[in-house]
Structures are given as C-alpha cells and as structure tokens.
Amino acid sequence: MAPIALLKFATKSINMKYDYLSGTSIKVSKICLGTMTFGQQNTEAEAHSQLDFAFEKGVNFIDTAELYAVPSTKENNGKTEDFIGSWLSKSGKRDQLIIGTKVTGVSNNLKFISENLGFSKDRVNEAVNRSLKRLKTDYVDLYQLHWPERKANFFGQLGYEHDKNDPWTDNISEVVATMDHLVKAGKIRHWGLSNETPWGTMRFLQEADKAGVQRPVSIQNPYSLVNRSYEVGMSEISMRENIGCLAYSPLAMGILSGKYYHKTDQPHNRLNQFKAYNRYRSDIANRAIGKYYEISQSNGLSITQMALAFVNSRSFMTSTIIGATSLTQLEENINSIDIVLSDEIINQIENIHKEYSNPAL
C-alpha cells in the first residue's frame, strides 16, 4: 500500500518553500524562526547556532519582540533582540533576512519595559528605536502590534463580555498614522497585527484605506491542531482582505511534541517551568492529543511532523513560526515543510476536530 503521507525530506536536504507577505514584494520562508527562548532557555551561543542552522536550511524569516525573552522579566528583557543583533553583526547576513519584531501592548505587569505601554506615537517611536539599537540594524521588515490595547479576547480568553468602563478610546486612526510615519521614515518596511480579533482587524484595514496609506500585511495569531479558532472569522478576513496569518504556537507550547502526553517531559521543559501557560494542559487537550497521536503513528509520522504539516497546509497561512530549545528539535520542525498530508489524513484530523474542538486556546 502506498504511504498516506508523502515524506520528501532527507536529513541534510529540504526544499524550503516561500510566500509573499500579503500585498508586498517580500518573499518569506513558509517556516519562520521564533526566538522567544533566546535569553531565557537558550544562551547567546545556542541562539547563534539556531540562527546559523535555520539560515542554512533556507529559513529567511525571523520573528522576535521587544518584550522577549519569555516569560519576560526585568533581567532578561531585550536579550532576544540583543542576541539576534550580535548574530547579524557577526554573520553579515542582514540583507538576506526578513526580520519582524513587535511593540508591547498595555500591561500592568511589564512596566519595566516602559511606564507608558501601548501604541501612542511617543511609545511606538521609543520602542522601535530601542529595537533597532538592539538588533543592530537601521530598519525592520515587519513591525507588529503585539496585542490590542482594548479589552478583547486573546491569550486564551473565552466569552467576550463588553466592559463599558474600559478606558480605551478608539485611537486606531492614530496608530495607523504612526505606522505610516515609520514606513516613510525608513525605520520599518511594513507593519502587522498580532493577537487580533475580526473586529480589530477590520477597523485597522478600514482606517488605513480611509487614510490612503499602507495596510497591515499580516496577523500573528495562535493556530494549531488544538487551537483552530482562527478559522472562525479570521480566516475569511485573511482570504478576502489579503492579510495572511503568521501562526504562532503551532505545537501549542510543545504539547503537540508528544512528550507531555507520554510523560517523557523533563523539569526544564517550558510548561513545567512556566505554570502560567496552563491552558495548554487541560484534560480535554490531552485526550485530543492522544487521538492525533494515533493518526500520526498509523501513518508513519511523529505527531510533531503531522501537526506542523497541517498548519503549513492552510490556505490562509503565510508562514508558520516554529521555536526550539535544541538543534534536534529545530531540525524536525523545519523539515516539516517537506511533508504533504493526504486527504485521508486531513479527513481523520477533521473528525477529531469535530469531537474535540479547540481544546487548548
């Protein structure tokens, strides 16, 4: 019988794929290197090794943020950008890479980054200048708003309840103007959203169109086998408005690696170190993972390979942001680009999704 999954990759050679950032002339690898472990779980030397390895495999897209490493503390804040900057300076590869970073949204727990968090013109300018200095570059290719200023559903929150006392005022037109100013100043090439909702995304698009300036070109939201909430509302916007998704947590903070399901995880693993991410560890999520694991095993795949191949295959996906703490993990994640899932596997996945819909938001 022919294999259901087409395994095309070899250990030393893969066929990296590329796509355009929506509405731009910028081609990015369909696998993006996420870097939030740099400075917390990975040393500078380890970070440089990951960057070297990813680049050799054809990855030209790097994602970071001013608040990284994660979890962000006063001691590690900015280290991720620092590590990337030192590698860019050493490697001389800046012109061959697409670099995205983010400005921090409002938070009472991150005042060590700035006393005035949010997307005011002054704060955004402060943030981008600090990022440019740490990254040792004159510009970033993609500058993203890390999460909404207003009270909305993101980071696993369910059941939107409107708060009439929310102090946020609709300043989206001002934010759009600030992004346009940074583009014209040459500090950023394009800008995007992150952790956004359908309402917020459409408001940003409308205000950009109204002002006749550049639209946001991407939305960085979570998407995985156990969190497909992007498909409700957001995926249609991506397709109809030409604003592609950059999927973060495609392995749901590591639970789709199988190590937690099989209880082979170690104390240093992320979810064991950082208990705040407990939305990924529910009983129903664990049951769903067991079902997905059975599919992967019956088709000669690891659950990691299957999970990433599924995300890579979505029509609204511009790039899948993968992260790793070791080169072994990184290689498996990058190699997923050469796995094509058959219709039979997709149908099996859909049947499980109907039974366990979004168990790890």
C-alpha positions in Angstrom: 0.0 0.0 0.0 1.3 3.5 -0.9 2.2 5.6 2.2 -0.5 8.1 3.1 2.0 10.8 4.0 4.5 11.8 1.4 7.8 12.1 3.2 10.1 14.0 0.9 12.8 15.3 3.2 16.2 13.9 4.0 18.3 14.7 7.0 20.6 17.0 5.1 18.4 18.4 2.3 15.0 20.0 2.3 13.0 22.0 -0.2 12.1 25.2 1.7 9.0 26.9 0.4 8.4 30.7 0.2 5.4 33.0 0.0 4.9 36.8 -0.2 4.0 38.8 2.8 0.5 39.8 1.7 0.4 42.6 -0.8 4.2 43.1 -0.8 7.2 42.1 -2.8 8.8 40.5 0.2 9.2 36.7 0.0 9.4 34.9 3.3 10.1 31.3 4.1 7.0 29.3 5.0 8.9 28.3 8.2 9.7 31.3 10.4 12.2 31.0 13.2 10.6 32.1 16.5 13.1 33.3 19.1 11.4 33.9 22.4 13.5 31.3 24.1 16.7 33.3 23.4 17.9 34.8 26.7 15.8 32.5 28.9 16.1 28.9 27.8 18.8 29.4 25.3 22.2 31.1 25.7 23.6 33.5 23.2 25.9 30.8 21.7 22.9 28.5 21.4 20.8 31.2 19.8 23.6 31.8 17.2 23.7 28.1 16.5 20.0 28.1 15.8 20.2 31.1 13.6 23.1 29.5 11.6 21.2 26.2 11.2 17.9 27.8 10.2 19.6 30.0 7.6 21.4 27.0 6.1 18.1 25.3 5.8 16.6 28.2 3.8 14.8 30.0 6.6 15.0 33.7 5.9 12.3 34.9 8.3 13.0 35.7 12.0 10.3 36.7 14.5 11.1 38.5 17.8 9.6 41.2 20.1 10.8 43.9 22.4 9.5 42.0 25.4 11.3 38.8 24.7 12.7 36.6 26.3 9.5 34.9 27.6 8.5 34.9 30.3 9.7 38.5 30.3 11.5 39.8 33.4 13.5 42.9 34.1 16.6 40.8 33.9 16.0 39.1 30.6 14.0 41.8 28.8 15.6 42.7 25.4 18.0 39.8 25.4 16.4 38.1 22.5 16.9 41.1 20.2 20.4 41.6 21.6 21.3 38.0 20.7 19.9 38.4 17.2 21.7 41.7 16.8 25.0 40.2 17.8 24.5 37.4 15.3 23.5 39.8 12.5 26.6 41.8 13.2 28.9 38.7 13.2 27.3 37.0 10.2 26.8 39.9 7.9 23.5 38.4 6.7 21.1 41.3 7.4 20.3 41.9 3.8 19.4 38.3 3.2 16.8 38.1 6.0 13.3 39.3 6.8 13.1 40.4 10.5 9.9 41.0 12.3 9.6 42.5 15.8 6.8 43.8 18.0 5.8 46.7 20.2 4.4 45.7 23.6 0.7 46.2 24.3 -0.8 47.6 27.5 0.1 45.6 30.6 0.4 46.3 34.3 3.0 43.6 34.7 5.5 44.9 32.2 6.2 48.4 33.5 10.0 47.6 33.5 9.8 47.8 29.7 8.2 51.3 29.8 5.9 53.2 32.1 3.7 54.2 29.1 3.0 50.9 27.4 0.6 51.0 24.5 0.5 52.4 21.0 0.8 56.1 21.5 3.1 57.8 18.9 5.7 58.5 21.5 5.7 55.0 22.9 5.9 53.3 19.5 8.8 55.5 18.5 10.6 54.7 21.7 10.0 51.0 21.2 11.1 50.9 17.6 14.3 52.9 18.3 15.2 50.6 21.1 14.6 47.5 19.0 16.7 48.9 16.1 19.6 49.5 18.5 19.4 46.0 20.0 19.0 44.4 16.6 21.9 46.5 15.2 20.0 47.4 12.1 18.6 50.5 10.5 15.2 49.0 9.8 12.9 46.1 10.5 10.9 44.5 7.7 7.8 43.8 9.7 6.7 45.8 12.8 3.8 44.3 14.7 1.3 45.5 17.4 1.8 42.7 20.0 -1.8 42.6 21.3 -4.8 45.0 21.4 -4.8 48.0 23.8 -8.5 47.4 24.4 -10.1 44.6 26.4 -10.7 41.8 23.9 -10.4 38.1 23.6 -6.8 37.0 23.2 -4.3 34.7 25.1 -7.0 32.0 25.6 -9.7 34.2 26.9 -13.2 32.9 26.1 -16.7 34.5 26.2 -16.3 38.2 25.3 -18.0 40.4 27.8 -18.1 44.1 27.0 -16.8 46.4 29.7 -18.4 49.8 29.4 -15.7 51.1 31.8 -12.8 50.1 29.6 -10.7 53.3 29.4 -9.6 52.6 25.9 -10.7 55.1 23.2 -10.8 54.2 19.5 -7.4 55.6 18.5 -6.9 53.2 15.6 -6.6 56.0 13.1 -3.7 57.5 15.2 -1.9 54.1 15.3 -2.3 53.8 11.5 -0.8 57.2 11.1 2.1 56.3 13.4 2.9 53.2 11.4 2.7 55.2 8.1 5.2 57.7 9.6 7.6 54.9 10.5 7.3 53.5 7.0 8.1 56.9 5.4 11.0 57.4 7.8 12.5 54.1 6.6 12.5 52.5 10.1 10.0 49.8 9.1 9.1 48.4 5.7 5.7 47.0 6.6 3.5 46.5 9.7 1.2 43.9 11.0 -1.1 42.9 13.8 -0.9 40.2 16.5 -3.5 38.5 18.8 -6.2 40.5 17.0 -9.9 39.8 16.6 -12.0 40.1 13.5 -13.4 43.4 14.6 -10.0 44.9 15.4 -8.5 43.7 12.1 -11.3 45.2 10.0 -11.0 48.5 11.9 -7.3 48.7 11.1 -7.9 47.9 7.5 -10.7 50.4 7.2 -8.7 53.2 8.8 -5.7 52.5 6.5 -7.9 52.6 3.4 -9.6 55.8 4.6 -6.2 57.5 5.1 -4.8 56.1 1.8 -1.8 54.6 3.5 -0.2 51.2 3.7 -2.5 48.4 5.2 -1.3 45.9 7.8 0.1 43.0 5.9 -0.1 40.1 8.4 -1.8 38.9 11.5 0.3 36.8 14.0 -2.2 34.7 16.0 -2.1 31.2 17.6 -3.0 28.3 15.3 -2.5 24.6 15.8 -4.4 21.3 15.8 -5.7 22.0 19.3 -6.5 25.7 18.6 -8.2 26.4 15.3 -10.1 29.4 16.5 -8.5 31.5 13.7 -10.8 29.6 11.3 -13.8 31.3 12.8 -14.0 34.8 11.3 -10.2 35.5 10.9 -9.5 33.1 8.1 -12.2 34.6 5.9 -10.7 38.1 6.5 -7.2 36.7 5.6 -8.5 35.4 2.3 -10.9 38.2 1.3 -8.7 41.1 2.5 -5.3 39.6 1.6 -3.8 39.7 5.0 -2.1 36.4 5.8 -1.7 34.6 9.1 1.7 34.1 10.8 0.9 31.1 13.1 2.5 31.1 16.5 2.4 28.2 18.9 1.8 25.7 16.1 2.8 23.0 18.6 0.8 24.5 21.4 3.8 25.4 23.6 5.2 21.9 23.0 2.2 19.7 23.9 2.0 18.6 20.3 5.5 17.2 20.5 4.0 14.3 22.4 6.4 14.5 25.4 3.8 15.6 27.9 1.3 13.0 26.6 3.8 10.2 27.0 5.1 11.7 30.3 8.7 11.9 29.0 8.9 15.6 29.7 11.6 17.0 31.9 11.6 19.7 34.6 13.3 22.1 32.3 10.6 21.9 29.6 8.7 25.1 29.1 5.3 24.1 30.5 6.9 22.6 33.6 8.9 25.8 34.2 6.2 28.3 33.5 2.9 27.3 35.0 1.1 30.3 33.7 0.5 28.6 30.4 -1.9 26.0 31.9 -4.5 26.5 29.2 -2.4 24.0 27.1 -2.5 21.3 29.8 -6.2 20.6 30.2 -7.6 17.0 30.4 -9.6 17.5 27.2 -6.5 18.8 25.4 -4.6 15.7 26.5 -7.4 13.4 25.2 -7.4 15.2 21.8 -3.6 14.8 21.6 -3.9 11.1 22.2 -6.3 10.9 19.2 -3.9 12.9 17.0 -1.0 10.8 18.1 -2.8 7.6 17.0 -3.3 9.2 13.5 0.4 10.2 13.2 1.6 6.8 14.3 -0.6 4.8 11.9 0.8 6.9 9.1 4.5 6.7 9.9 4.8 10.3 11.2 5.7 11.8 14.5 2.9 13.9 16.0 5.2 17.0 15.6 5.6 16.4 11.9 1.9 15.9 11.4 0.9 18.9 13.5 3.3 21.3 11.7 2.5 19.9 8.2 -1.2 20.5 8.9 -0.6 24.2 9.8 1.7 24.6 6.8 -1.0 23.4 4.5 -3.7 26.0 5.4 -4.6 28.4 2.5 -4.6 31.4 4.8 -1.2 30.8 6.2 1.8 32.9 5.1 4.3 31.4 7.5 4.5 29.0 10.5 6.5 30.3 13.4 8.4 27.5 15.0 10.6 27.6 18.1 13.0 25.2 19.7 15.5 24.9 22.5 17.8 22.4 20.7 19.0 21.8 17.2 17.4 18.4 17.1 14.0 19.9 17.7 14.8 22.7 15.3 15.7 20.2 12.5 12.5 18.2 12.9 10.4 21.4 12.9 12.0 22.8 9.8 11.8 19.5 8.0 8.0 19.5 8.3 7.9 21.8 5.3 8.5 18.8 3.0 5.7 16.7 4.4 2.4 16.6 2.4 -0.6 15.2 4.2 -3.0 13.1 2.2 -6.7 13.8 2.0 -7.3 10.7 4.1 -5.1 12.1 7.0 -6.8 15.5 6.7 -10.2 13.8 7.0 -9.1 11.9 10.1 -7.9 15.2 11.6 -11.2 16.8 10.8 -13.1 14.1 12.5 -11.1 14.5 15.7 -11.6 18.3 15.5 -15.4 17.8 15.4 -15.1 15.8 18.7 -12.5 18.0 20.4 -12.9 21.5 19.0 -10.2 23.9 20.2 -9.3 22.3 23.5 -6.2 24.4 24.0 -7.0 28.0 23.2 
